[in-house]
């Protein structure tokens, strides 16, 4: 355990940020899962709506620095391709 006051604070701050990042990553995974569930069910409108929500969640996570921009771009591209393939 740290003895220096600033080191103790850093531990607390890192734990707070870790919890926030976990929550946001979990939310993003849920949105992505909903897109794939809509694709499997065959509902084009539901899939498009889920894609819109997932894209927003991914972009917000990118702006917060949780995901790298290229990772977000790749995930959005793959989701969009999967939804467009339904047509």
mmCIF file as gemmi writes it, N, C-alpha and C atoms, coordinates in Angstrom:
data_model
loop_
_atom_site.group_PDB
_atom_site.id
_atom_site.type_symbol
_atom_site.label_atom_id
_atom_site.label_alt_id
_atom_site.label_comp_id
_atom_site.label_asym_id
_atom_site.label_entity_id
_atom_site.label_seq_id
_atom_site.pdbx_PDB_ins_code
_atom_site.Cartn_x
_atom_site.Cartn_y
_atom_site.Cartn_z
_atom_site.occupancy
_atom_site.B_iso_or_equiv
_atom_site.pdbx_formal_charge
_atom_site.auth_seq_id
_atom_site.auth_asym_id
_atom_site.pdbx_PDB_model_num
ATOM 1 N N . UNK Axp A 1 ? 0.851 -1.191 0 1 0 ? 1 A 1
ATOM 2 C CA . UNK Axp A 1 ? 0 0 0 1 0 ? 1 A 1
ATOM 3 C C . UNK Axp A 1 ? 0.888 1.242 0 1 0 ? 1 A 1
ATOM 4 N N . UNK Axp A 2 ? 0.407 2.256 -0.688 1 0 ? 2 A 1
ATOM 5 C CA . UNK Axp A 2 ? 1.165 3.493 -0.791 1 0 ? 2 A 1
ATOM 6 C C . UNK Axp A 2 ? 1.183 4.238 0.545 1 0 ? 2 A 1
ATOM 7 N N . UNK Axp A 3 ? 2.285 4.936 0.8 1 0 ? 3 A 1
ATOM 8 C CA . UNK Axp A 3 ? 2.406 5.743 2.006 1 0 ? 3 A 1
ATOM 9 C C . UNK Axp A 3 ? 2.25 7.223 1.715 1 0 ? 3 A 1
ATOM 10 N N . UNK Axp A 4 ? 2.582 7.626 0.498 1 0 ? 4 A 1
ATOM 11 C CA . UNK Axp A 4 ? 2.545 9.037 0.131 1 0 ? 4 A 1
ATOM 12 C C . UNK Axp A 4 ? 1.109 9.43 -0.214 1 0 ? 4 A 1
ATOM 13 N N . UNK Axp A 5 ? 0.726 10.633 0.238 1 0 ? 5 A 1
ATOM 14 C CA . UNK Axp A 5 ? -0.653 11.084 0.07 1 0 ? 5 A 1
ATOM 15 C C . UNK Axp A 5 ? -1.056 11.149 -1.399 1 0 ? 5 A 1
ATOM 16 N N . UNK Axp A 6 ? -0.191 11.66 -2.247 1 0 ? 6 A 1
ATOM 17 C CA . UNK Axp A 6 ? -0.531 11.777 -3.667 1 0 ? 6 A 1
ATOM 18 C C . UNK Axp A 6 ? -0.671 10.406 -4.328 1 0 ? 6 A 1
ATOM 19 N N . UNK Axp A 7 ? 0.125 9.443 -3.883 1 0 ? 7 A 1
ATOM 20 C CA . UNK Axp A 7 ? 0.023 8.085 -4.419 1 0 ? 7 A 1
ATOM 21 C C . UNK Axp A 7 ? -1.298 7.439 -4.003 1 0 ? 7 A 1
ATOM 22 N N . UNK Axp A 8 ? -1.726 7.705 -2.758 1 0 ? 8 A 1
ATOM 23 C CA . UNK Axp A 8 ? -3.013 7.189 -2.299 1 0 ? 8 A 1
ATOM 24 C C . UNK Axp A 8 ? -4.153 7.774 -3.131 1 0 ? 8 A 1
ATOM 25 N N . UNK Axp A 9 ? -4.046 9.059 -3.424 1 0 ? 9 A 1
ATOM 26 C CA . UNK Axp A 9 ? -5.077 9.708 -4.234 1 0 ? 9 A 1
ATOM 27 C C . UNK Axp A 9 ? -5.104 9.11 -5.635 1 0 ? 9 A 1
ATOM 28 N N . UNK Axp A 10 ? -3.94 8.878 -6.221 1 0 ? 10 A 1
ATOM 29 C CA . UNK Axp A 10 ? -3.876 8.293 -7.562 1 0 ? 10 A 1
ATOM 30 C C . UNK Axp A 10 ? -4.566 6.933 -7.588 1 0 ? 10 A 1
ATOM 31 N N . UNK Axp A 11 ? -4.379 6.146 -6.536 1 0 ? 11 A 1
ATOM 32 C CA . UNK Axp A 11 ? -5.031 4.841 -6.461 1 0 ? 11 A 1
ATOM 33 C C . UNK Axp A 11 ? -6.547 5.008 -6.484 1 0 ? 11 A 1
ATOM 34 N N . UNK Axp A 12 ? -7.063 5.962 -5.711 1 0 ? 12 A 1
ATOM 35 C CA . UNK Axp A 12 ? -8.5 6.207 -5.683 1 0 ? 12 A 1
ATOM 36 C C . UNK Axp A 12 ? -9.02 6.672 -7.033 1 0 ? 12 A 1
ATOM 37 N N . UNK Axp A 13 ? -8.288 7.585 -7.675 1 0 ? 13 A 1
ATOM 38 C CA . UNK Axp A 13 ? -8.712 8.129 -8.967 1 0 ? 13 A 1
ATOM 39 C C . UNK Axp A 13 ? -8.703 7.042 -10.036 1 0 ? 13 A 1
ATOM 40 N N . UNK Axp A 14 ? -7.67 6.214 -10.028 1 0 ? 14 A 1
ATOM 41 C CA . UNK Axp A 14 ? -7.573 5.136 -11.011 1 0 ? 14 A 1
ATOM 42 C C . UNK Axp A 14 ? -8.719 4.149 -10.84 1 0 ? 14 A 1
ATOM 43 N N . UNK Axp A 15 ? -9.06 3.838 -9.584 1 0 ? 15 A 1
ATOM 44 C CA . UNK Axp A 15 ? -10.184 2.928 -9.344 1 0 ? 15 A 1
ATOM 45 C C . UNK Axp A 15 ? -11.493 3.513 -9.855 1 0 ? 15 A 1
ATOM 46 N N . UNK Axp A 16 ? -11.695 4.813 -9.65 1 0 ? 16 A 1
ATOM 47 C CA . UNK Axp A 16 ? -12.904 5.478 -10.132 1 0 ? 16 A 1
ATOM 48 C C . UNK Axp A 16 ? -12.976 5.419 -11.646 1 0 ? 16 A 1
ATOM 49 N N . UNK Axp A 17 ? -11.871 5.735 -12.307 1 0 ? 17 A 1
ATOM 50 C CA . UNK Axp A 17 ? -11.846 5.722 -13.77 1 0 ? 17 A 1
ATOM 51 C C . UNK Axp A 17 ? -12.031 4.312 -14.314 1 0 ? 17 A 1
ATOM 52 N N . UNK Axp A 18 ? -11.463 3.329 -13.634 1 0 ? 18 A 1
ATOM 53 C CA . UNK Axp A 18 ? -11.605 1.94 -14.07 1 0 ? 18 A 1
ATOM 54 C C . UNK Axp A 18 ? -13.063 1.515 -14.029 1 0 ? 18 A 1
ATOM 55 N N . UNK Axp A 19 ? -13.757 1.871 -12.963 1 0 ? 19 A 1
ATOM 56 C CA . UNK Axp A 19 ? -15.176 1.527 -12.846 1 0 ? 19 A 1
ATOM 57 C C . UNK Axp A 19 ? -15.993 2.204 -13.943 1 0 ? 19 A 1
ATOM 58 N N . UNK Axp A 20 ? -15.7 3.468 -14.223 1 0 ? 20 A 1
ATOM 59 C CA . UNK Axp A 20 ? -16.416 4.19 -15.277 1 0 ? 20 A 1
ATOM 60 C C . UNK Axp A 20 ? -16.177 3.531 -16.623 1 0 ? 20 A 1
ATOM 61 N N . UNK Axp A 21 ? -14.916 3.192 -16.899 1 0 ? 21 A 1
ATOM 62 C CA . UNK Axp A 21 ? -14.583 2.572 -18.178 1 0 ? 21 A 1
ATOM 63 C C . UNK Axp A 21 ? -15.261 1.218 -18.333 1 0 ? 21 A 1
ATOM 64 N N . UNK Axp A 22 ? -15.3 0.44 -17.256 1 0 ? 22 A 1
ATOM 65 C CA . UNK Axp A 22 ? -15.966 -0.86 -17.304 1 0 ? 22 A 1
ATOM 66 C C . UNK Axp A 22 ? -17.445 -0.7 -17.621 1 0 ? 22 A 1
ATOM 67 N N . UNK Axp A 23 ? -18.079 0.273 -16.986 1 0 ? 23 A 1
ATOM 68 C CA . UNK Axp A 23 ? -19.509 0.494 -17.198 1 0 ? 23 A 1
ATOM 69 C C . UNK Axp A 23 ? -19.787 0.896 -18.641 1 0 ? 23 A 1
ATOM 70 N N . UNK Axp A 24 ? -18.97 1.779 -19.185 1 0 ? 24 A 1
ATOM 71 C CA . UNK Axp A 24 ? -19.189 2.238 -20.559 1 0 ? 24 A 1
ATOM 72 C C . UNK Axp A 24 ? -18.921 1.112 -21.551 1 0 ? 24 A 1
ATOM 73 N N . UNK Axp A 25 ? -17.862 0.328 -21.321 1 0 ? 25 A 1
ATOM 74 C CA . UNK Axp A 25 ? -17.57 -0.803 -22.211 1 0 ? 25 A 1
ATOM 75 C C . UNK Axp A 25 ? -18.704 -1.821 -22.175 1 0 ? 25 A 1
ATOM 76 N N . UNK Axp A 26 ? -19.249 -2.054 -21.008 1 0 ? 26 A 1
ATOM 77 C CA . UNK Axp A 26 ? -20.35 -2.998 -20.873 1 0 ? 26 A 1
ATOM 78 C C . UNK Axp A 26 ? -21.574 -2.505 -21.638 1 0 ? 26 A 1
ATOM 79 N N . UNK Axp A 27 ? -21.843 -1.205 -21.539 1 0 ? 27 A 1
ATOM 80 C CA . UNK Axp A 27 ? -22.986 -0.624 -22.239 1 0 ? 27 A 1
ATOM 81 C C . UNK Axp A 27 ? -22.805 -0.751 -23.755 1 0 ? 27 A 1
ATOM 82 N N . UNK Axp A 28 ? -21.587 -0.503 -24.233 1 0 ? 28 A 1
ATOM 83 C CA . UNK Axp A 28 ? -21.31 -0.611 -25.661 1 0 ? 28 A 1
ATOM 84 C C . UNK Axp A 28 ? -21.519 -2.048 -26.129 1 0 ? 28 A 1
ATOM 85 N N . UNK Axp A 29 ? -21.027 -3.007 -25.351 1 0 ? 29 A 1
ATOM 86 C CA . UNK Axp A 29 ? -21.189 -4.416 -25.723 1 0 ? 29 A 1
ATOM 87 C C . UNK Axp A 29 ? -22.663 -4.797 -25.789 1 0 ? 29 A 1
ATOM 88 N N . UNK Axp A 30 ? -23.477 -4.25 -24.884 1 0 ? 30 A 1
ATOM 89 C CA . UNK Axp A 30 ? -24.904 -4.523 -24.884 1 0 ? 30 A 1
ATOM 90 C C . UNK Axp A 30 ? -25.548 -3.994 -26.154 1 0 ? 30 A 1
ATOM 91 N N . UNK Axp A 31 ? -25.192 -2.771 -26.56 1 0 ? 31 A 1
ATOM 92 C CA . UNK Axp A 31 ? -25.74 -2.203 -27.789 1 0 ? 31 A 1
ATOM 93 C C . UNK Axp A 31 ? -25.342 -3.02 -29.012 1 0 ? 31 A 1
ATOM 94 N N . UNK Axp A 32 ? -24.087 -3.453 -29.057 1 0 ? 32 A 1
ATOM 95 C CA . UNK Axp A 32 ? -23.611 -4.255 -30.188 1 0 ? 32 A 1
ATOM 96 C C . UNK Axp A 32 ? -24.348 -5.59 -30.226 1 0 ? 32 A 1
ATOM 97 N N . UNK Axp A 33 ? -24.55 -6.19 -29.064 1 0 ? 33 A 1
ATOM 98 C CA . UNK Axp A 33 ? -25.269 -7.456 -28.989 1 0 ? 33 A 1
ATOM 99 C C . UNK Axp A 33 ? -26.695 -7.3 -29.507 1 0 ? 33 A 1
ATOM 100 N N . UNK Axp A 34 ? -27.338 -6.16 -29.198 1 0 ? 34 A 1
ATOM 101 C CA . UNK Axp A 34 ? -28.702 -5.913 -29.67 1 0 ? 34 A 1
ATOM 102 C C . UNK Axp A 34 ? -28.75 -5.834 -31.187 1 0 ? 34 A 1
ATOM 103 N N . UNK Axp A 35 ? -27.714 -5.278 -31.8 1 0 ? 35 A 1
ATOM 104 C CA . UNK Axp A 35 ? -27.667 -5.211 -33.265 1 0 ? 35 A 1
ATOM 105 C C . UNK Axp A 35 ? -27.639 -6.619 -33.842 1 0 ? 35 A 1
ATOM 106 N N . UNK Axp A 36 ? -26.771 -7.461 -33.315 1 0 ? 36 A 1
ATOM 107 C CA . UNK Axp A 36 ? -26.657 -8.825 -33.837 1 0 ? 36 A 1
ATOM 108 C C . UNK Axp A 36 ? -27.925 -9.641 -33.574 1 0 ? 36 A 1
ATOM 109 N N . UNK Axp A 37 ? -28.59 -9.398 -32.451 1 0 ? 37 A 1
ATOM 110 C CA . UNK Axp A 37 ? -29.852 -10.087 -32.181 1 0 ? 37 A 1
ATOM 111 C C . UNK Axp A 37 ? -30.918 -9.663 -33.188 1 0 ? 37 A 1
ATOM 112 N N . UNK Axp A 38 ? -30.948 -8.378 -33.529 1 0 ? 38 A 1
ATOM 113 C CA . UNK Axp A 38 ? -31.915 -7.891 -34.513 1 0 ? 38 A 1
ATOM 114 C C . UNK Axp A 38 ? -31.621 -8.472 -35.891 1 0 ? 38 A 1
ATOM 115 N N . UNK Axp A 39 ? -30.341 -8.619 -36.215 1 0 ? 39 A 1
ATOM 116 C CA . UNK Axp A 39 ? -29.965 -9.208 -37.505 1 0 ? 39 A 1
ATOM 117 C C . UNK Axp A 39 ? -30.42 -10.666 -37.557 1 0 ? 39 A 1
ATOM 118 N N . UNK Axp A 40 ? -30.209 -11.409 -36.473 1 0 ? 40 A 1
ATOM 119 C CA . UNK Axp A 40 ? -30.61 -12.81 -36.434 1 0 ? 40 A 1
ATOM 120 C C . UNK Axp A 40 ? -32.121 -12.975 -36.518 1 0 ? 40 A 1
ATOM 121 N N . UNK Axp A 41 ? -32.858 -12.034 -35.926 1 0 ? 41 A 1
ATOM 122 C CA . UNK Axp A 41 ? -34.317 -12.123 -35.979 1 0 ? 41 A 1
ATOM 123 C C . UNK Axp A 41 ? -34.848 -11.747 -37.355 1 0 ? 41 A 1
ATOM 124 N N . UNK Axp A 42 ? -34.034 -11.051 -38.162 1 0 ? 42 A 1
ATOM 125 C CA . UNK Axp A 42 ? -34.425 -10.72 -39.524 1 0 ? 42 A 1
ATOM 126 C C . UNK Axp A 42 ? -35.205 -9.423 -39.651 1 0 ? 42 A 1
ATOM 127 N N . UNK Axp A 43 ? -35.286 -8.638 -38.611 1 0 ? 43 A 1
ATOM 128 C CA . UNK Axp A 43 ? -36.034 -7.377 -38.641 1 0 ? 43 A 1
ATOM 129 C C . UNK Axp A 43 ? -35.107 -6.238 -39.07 1 0 ? 43 A 1
ATOM 130 N N . UNK Axp A 44 ? -35.269 -5.796 -40.31 1 0 ? 44 A 1
ATOM 131 C CA . UNK Axp A 44 ? -34.387 -4.767 -40.88 1 0 ? 44 A 1
ATOM 132 C C . UNK Axp A 44 ? -34.525 -3.435 -40.133 1 0 ? 44 A 1
ATOM 133 N N . UNK Axp A 45 ? -35.757 -3.025 -39.842 1 0 ? 45 A 1
ATOM 134 C CA . UNK Axp A 45 ? -35.965 -1.74 -39.159 1 0 ? 45 A 1
ATOM 135 C C . UNK Axp A 45 ? -35.385 -1.747 -37.755 1 0 ? 45 A 1
ATOM 136 N N . UNK Axp A 46 ? -35.603 -2.843 -37.049 1 0 ? 46 A 1
ATOM 137 C CA . UNK Axp A 46 ? -35.065 -2.958 -35.687 1 0 ? 46 A 1
ATOM 138 C C . UNK Axp A 46 ? -33.533 -2.963 -35.711 1 0 ? 46 A 1
ATOM 139 N N . UNK Axp A 47 ? -32.96 -3.64 -36.713 1 0 ? 47 A 1
ATOM 140 C CA . UNK Axp A 47 ? -31.511 -3.692 -36.84 1 0 ? 47 A 1
ATOM 141 C C . UNK Axp A 47 ? -30.938 -2.311 -37.133 1 0 ? 47 A 1
ATOM 142 N N . UNK Axp A 48 ? -31.609 -1.553 -37.985 1 0 ? 48 A 1
ATOM 143 C CA . UNK Axp A 48 ? -31.138 -0.206 -38.319 1 0 ? 48 A 1
ATOM 144 C C . UNK Axp A 48 ? -31.21 0.706 -37.099 1 0 ? 48 A 1
ATOM 145 N N . UNK Axp A 49 ? -32.273 0.571 -36.328 1 0 ? 49 A 1
ATOM 146 C CA . UNK Axp A 49 ? -32.427 1.386 -35.116 1 0 ? 49 A 1
ATOM 147 C C . UNK Axp A 49 ? -31.361 1.012 -34.08 1 0 ? 49 A 1
ATOM 148 N N . UNK Axp A 50 ? -31.123 -0.288 -33.932 1 0 ? 50 A 1
ATOM 149 C CA . UNK Axp A 50 ? -30.099 -0.747 -32.991 1 0 ? 50 A 1
ATOM 150 C C . UNK Axp A 50 ? -28.716 -0.298 -33.446 1 0 ? 50 A 1
ATOM 151 N N . UNK Axp A 51 ? -28.487 -0.295 -34.763 1 0 ? 51 A 1
ATOM 152 C CA . UNK Axp A 51 ? -27.204 0.164 -35.307 1 0 ? 51 A 1
ATOM 153 C C . UNK Axp A 51 ? -26.987 1.635 -34.977 1 0 ? 51 A 1
ATOM 154 N N . UNK Axp A 52 ? -28.028 2.441 -35.107 1 0 ? 52 A 1
ATOM 155 C CA . UNK Axp A 52 ? -27.931 3.87 -34.801 1 0 ? 52 A 1
ATOM 156 C C . UNK Axp A 52 ? -27.553 4.073 -33.336 1 0 ? 52 A 1
ATOM 157 N N . UNK Axp A 53 ? -28.174 3.321 -32.451 1 0 ? 53 A 1
ATOM 158 C CA . UNK Axp A 53 ? -27.882 3.433 -31.012 1 0 ? 53 A 1
ATOM 159 C C . UNK Axp A 53 ? -26.459 2.961 -30.711 1 0 ? 53 A 1
ATOM 160 N N . UNK Axp A 54 ? -26.05 1.86 -31.343 1 0 ? 54 A 1
ATOM 161 C CA . UNK Axp A 54 ? -24.712 1.319 -31.102 1 0 ? 54 A 1
ATOM 162 C C . UNK Axp A 54 ? -23.641 2.27 -31.62 1 0 ? 54 A 1
ATOM 163 N N . UNK Axp A 55 ? -23.892 2.881 -32.777 1 0 ? 55 A 1
ATOM 164 C CA . UNK Axp A 55 ? -22.931 3.828 -33.344 1 0 ? 55 A 1
ATOM 165 C C . UNK Axp A 55 ? -22.731 5.013 -32.408 1 0 ? 55 A 1
ATOM 166 N N . UNK Axp A 56 ? -23.823 5.525 -31.859 1 0 ? 56 A 1
ATOM 167 C CA . UNK Axp A 56 ? -23.723 6.633 -30.913 1 0 ? 56 A 1
ATOM 168 C C . UNK Axp A 56 ? -22.953 6.255 -29.662 1 0 ? 56 A 1
ATOM 169 N N . UNK Axp A 57 ? -23.226 5.075 -29.152 1 0 ? 57 A 1
ATOM 170 C CA . UNK Axp A 57 ? -22.532 4.622 -27.94 1 0 ? 57 A 1
ATOM 171 C C . UNK Axp A 57 ? -21.037 4.435 -28.204 1 0 ? 57 A 1
ATOM 172 N N . UNK Axp A 58 ? -20.706 3.871 -29.362 1 0 ? 58 A 1
ATOM 173 C CA . UNK Axp A 58 ? -19.295 3.682 -29.708 1 0 ? 58 A 1
ATOM 174 C C . UNK Axp A 58 ? -18.584 5.021 -29.869 1 0 ? 58 A 1
ATOM 175 N N . UNK Axp A 59 ? -19.234 5.964 -30.527 1 0 ? 59 A 1
ATOM 176 C CA . UNK Axp A 59 ? -18.608 7.276 -30.718 1 0 ? 59 A 1
ATOM 177 C C . UNK Axp A 59 ? -18.408 8.011 -29.395 1 0 ? 59 A 1
ATOM 178 N N . UNK Axp A 60 ? -19.369 7.873 -28.48 1 0 ? 60 A 1
ATOM 179 C CA . UNK Axp A 60 ? -19.212 8.499 -27.167 1 0 ? 60 A 1
ATOM 180 C C . UNK Axp A 60 ? -18.048 7.866 -26.409 1 0 ? 60 A 1
ATOM 181 N N . UNK Axp A 61 ? -17.932 6.549 -26.488 1 0 ? 61 A 1
ATOM 182 C CA . UNK Axp A 61 ? -16.83 5.865 -25.812 1 0 ? 61 A 1
ATOM 183 C C . UNK Axp A 61 ? -15.49 6.29 -26.408 1 0 ? 61 A 1
ATOM 184 N N . UNK Axp A 62 ? -15.464 6.511 -27.71 1 0 ? 62 A 1
ATOM 185 C CA . UNK Axp A 62 ? -14.234 6.959 -28.377 1 0 ? 62 A 1
ATOM 186 C C . UNK Axp A 62 ? -13.866 8.363 -27.907 1 0 ? 62 A 1
ATOM 187 N N . UNK Axp A 63 ? -14.853 9.226 -27.794 1 0 ? 63 A 1
ATOM 188 C CA . UNK Axp A 63 ? -14.57 10.605 -27.392 1 0 ? 63 A 1
ATOM 189 C C . UNK Axp A 63 ? -14.073 10.68 -25.948 1 0 ? 63 A 1
ATOM 190 N N . UNK Axp A 64 ? -14.452 9.692 -25.132 1 0 ? 64 A 1
ATOM 191 C CA . UNK Axp A 64 ? -13.987 9.643 -23.748 1 0 ? 64 A 1
ATOM 192 C C . UNK Axp A 64 ? -12.62 8.975 -23.62 1 0 ? 64 A 1
ATOM 193 N N . UNK Axp A 65 ? -12.108 8.436 -24.733 1 0 ? 65 A 1
ATOM 194 C CA . UNK Axp A 65 ? -10.794 7.818 -24.713 1 0 ? 65 A 1
ATOM 195 C C . UNK Axp A 65 ? -10.804 6.37 -24.245 1 0 ? 65 A 1
ATOM 196 N N . UNK Axp A 66 ? -11.963 5.747 -24.257 1 0 ? 66 A 1
ATOM 197 C CA . UNK Axp A 66 ? -12.062 4.364 -23.788 1 0 ? 66 A 1
ATOM 198 C C . UNK Axp A 66 ? -11.654 3.397 -24.894 1 0 ? 66 A 1
ATOM 199 N N . UNK Axp A 67 ? -12.024 3.727 -26.123 1 0 ? 67 A 1
ATOM 200 C CA . UNK Axp A 67 ? -11.61 2.949 -27.286 1 0 ? 67 A 1
ATOM 201 C C . UNK Axp A 67 ? -10.797 3.847 -28.211 1 0 ? 67 A 1
ATOM 202 N N . UNK Axp A 68 ? -9.869 3.259 -28.954 1 0 ? 68 A 1
ATOM 203 C CA . UNK Axp A 68 ? -9.106 3.983 -29.967 1 0 ? 68 A 1
ATOM 204 C C . UNK Axp A 68 ? -10.024 4.257 -31.15 1 0 ? 68 A 1
ATOM 205 N N . UNK Axp A 69 ? -9.788 5.364 -31.843 1 0 ? 69 A 1
ATOM 206 C CA . UNK Axp A 69 ? -10.69 5.757 -32.929 1 0 ? 69 A 1
ATOM 207 C C . UNK Axp A 69 ? -10.722 4.731 -34.055 1 0 ? 69 A 1
ATOM 208 N N . UNK Axp A 70 ? -9.59 4.072 -34.326 1 0 ? 70 A 1
ATOM 209 C CA . UNK Axp A 70 ? -9.58 3.061 -35.378 1 0 ? 70 A 1
ATOM 210 C C . UNK Axp A 70 ? -10.376 1.828 -34.971 1 0 ? 70 A 1
ATOM 211 N N . UNK Axp A 71 ? -10.345 1.496 -33.699 1 0 ? 71 A 1
ATOM 212 C CA . UNK Axp A 71 ? -11.125 0.368 -33.196 1 0 ? 71 A 1
ATOM 213 C C . UNK Axp A 71 ? -12.613 0.653 -33.355 1 0 ? 71 A 1
ATOM 214 N N . UNK Axp A 72 ? -13.016 1.857 -33.003 1 0 ? 72 A 1
ATOM 215 C CA . UNK Axp A 72 ? -14.422 2.24 -33.117 1 0 ? 72 A 1
ATOM 216 C C . UNK Axp A 72 ? -14.84 2.235 -34.576 1 0 ? 72 A 1
ATOM 217 N N . UNK Axp A 73 ? -13.992 2.771 -35.427 1 0 ? 73 A 1
ATOM 218 C CA . UNK Axp A 73 ? -14.29 2.809 -36.858 1 0 ? 73 A 1
ATOM 219 C C . UNK Axp A 73 ? -14.474 1.398 -37.408 1 0 ? 73 A 1
ATOM 220 N N . UNK Axp A 74 ? -13.611 0.481 -37.012 1 0 ? 74 A 1
ATOM 221 C CA . UNK Axp A 74 ? -13.691 -0.906 -37.476 1 0 ? 74 A 1
ATOM 222 C C . UNK Axp A 74 ? -14.979 -1.566 -36.988 1 0 ? 74 A 1
ATOM 223 N N . UNK Axp A 75 ? -15.323 -1.352 -35.732 1 0 ? 75 A 1
ATOM 224 C CA . UNK Axp A 75 ? -16.531 -1.972 -35.181 1 0 ? 75 A 1
ATOM 225 C C . UNK Axp A 75 ? -17.785 -1.436 -35.877 1 0 ? 75 A 1
ATOM 226 N N . UNK Axp A 76 ? -17.842 -0.125 -36.087 1 0 ? 76 A 1
ATOM 227 C CA . UNK Axp A 76 ? -18.995 0.475 -36.756 1 0 ? 76 A 1
ATOM 228 C C . UNK Axp A 76 ? -19.097 -0.035 -38.186 1 0 ? 76 A 1
ATOM 229 N N . UNK Axp A 77 ? -17.957 -0.141 -38.856 1 0 ? 77 A 1
ATOM 230 C CA . UNK Axp A 77 ? -17.945 -0.617 -40.231 1 0 ? 77 A 1
ATOM 231 C C . UNK Axp A 77 ? -18.475 -2.041 -40.322 1 0 ? 77 A 1
ATOM 232 N N . UNK Axp A 78 ? -18.045 -2.901 -39.421 1 0 ? 78 A 1
ATOM 233 C CA . UNK Axp A 78 ? -18.499 -4.29 -39.441 1 0 ? 78 A 1
ATOM 234 C C . UNK Axp A 78 ? -19.984 -4.407 -39.125 1 0 ? 78 A 1
ATOM 235 N N . UNK Axp A 79 ? -20.457 -3.6 -38.169 1 0 ? 79 A 1
ATOM 236 C CA . UNK Axp A 79 ? -21.88 -3.613 -37.845 1 0 ? 79 A 1
ATOM 237 C C . UNK Axp A 79 ? -22.711 -3.12 -39.025 1 0 ? 79 A 1
ATOM 238 N N . UNK Axp A 80 ? -22.262 -2.041 -39.651 1 0 ? 80 A 1
ATOM 239 C CA . UNK Axp A 80 ? -22.991 -1.481 -40.795 1 0 ? 80 A 1
ATOM 240 C C . UNK Axp A 80 ? -23.035 -2.477 -41.941 1 0 ? 80 A 1
ATOM 241 N N . UNK Axp A 81 ? -21.918 -3.136 -42.201 1 0 ? 81 A 1
ATOM 242 C CA . UNK Axp A 81 ? -21.886 -4.128 -43.28 1 0 ? 81 A 1
ATOM 243 C C . UNK Axp A 81 ? -22.844 -5.272 -43 1 0 ? 81 A 1
ATOM 244 N N . UNK Axp A 82 ? -22.905 -5.703 -41.742 1 0 ? 82 A 1
ATOM 245 C CA . UNK Axp A 82 ? -23.795 -6.806 -41.382 1 0 ? 82 A 1
ATOM 246 C C . UNK Axp A 82 ? -25.262 -6.402 -41.56 1 0 ? 82 A 1
ATOM 247 N N . UNK Axp A 83 ? -25.6 -5.166 -41.179 1 0 ? 83 A 1
ATOM 248 C CA . UNK Axp A 83 ? -26.977 -4.692 -41.333 1 0 ? 83 A 1
ATOM 249 C C . UNK Axp A 83 ? -27.31 -4.507 -42.808 1 0 ? 83 A 1
ATOM 250 N N . UNK Axp A 84 ? -26.379 -3.953 -43.582 1 0 ? 84 A 1
ATOM 251 C CA . UNK Axp A 84 ? -26.632 -3.737 -45.006 1 0 ? 84 A 1
ATOM 252 C C . UNK Axp A 84 ? -26.748 -5.044 -45.777 1 0 ? 84 A 1
ATOM 253 N N . UNK Axp A 85 ? -26.095 -6.077 -45.296 1 0 ? 85 A 1
ATOM 254 C CA . UNK Axp A 85 ? -26.16 -7.385 -45.96 1 0 ? 85 A 1
ATOM 255 C C . UNK Axp A 85 ? -27.56 -8.005 -45.827 1 0 ? 85 A 1
ATOM 256 N N . UNK Axp A 86 ? -28.322 -7.54 -44.839 1 0 ? 86 A 1
ATOM 257 C CA . UNK Axp A 86 ? -29.67 -8.071 -44.627 1 0 ? 86 A 1
ATOM 258 C C . UNK Axp A 86 ? -30.583 -7.767 -45.814 1 0 ? 86 A 1
ATOM 259 N N . UNK Axp A 87 ? -30.391 -6.625 -46.433 1 0 ? 87 A 1
ATOM 260 C CA . UNK Axp A 87 ? -31.306 -6.168 -47.489 1 0 ? 87 A 1
ATOM 261 C C . UNK Axp A 87 ? -31.31 -7.066 -48.636 1 0 ? 87 A 1
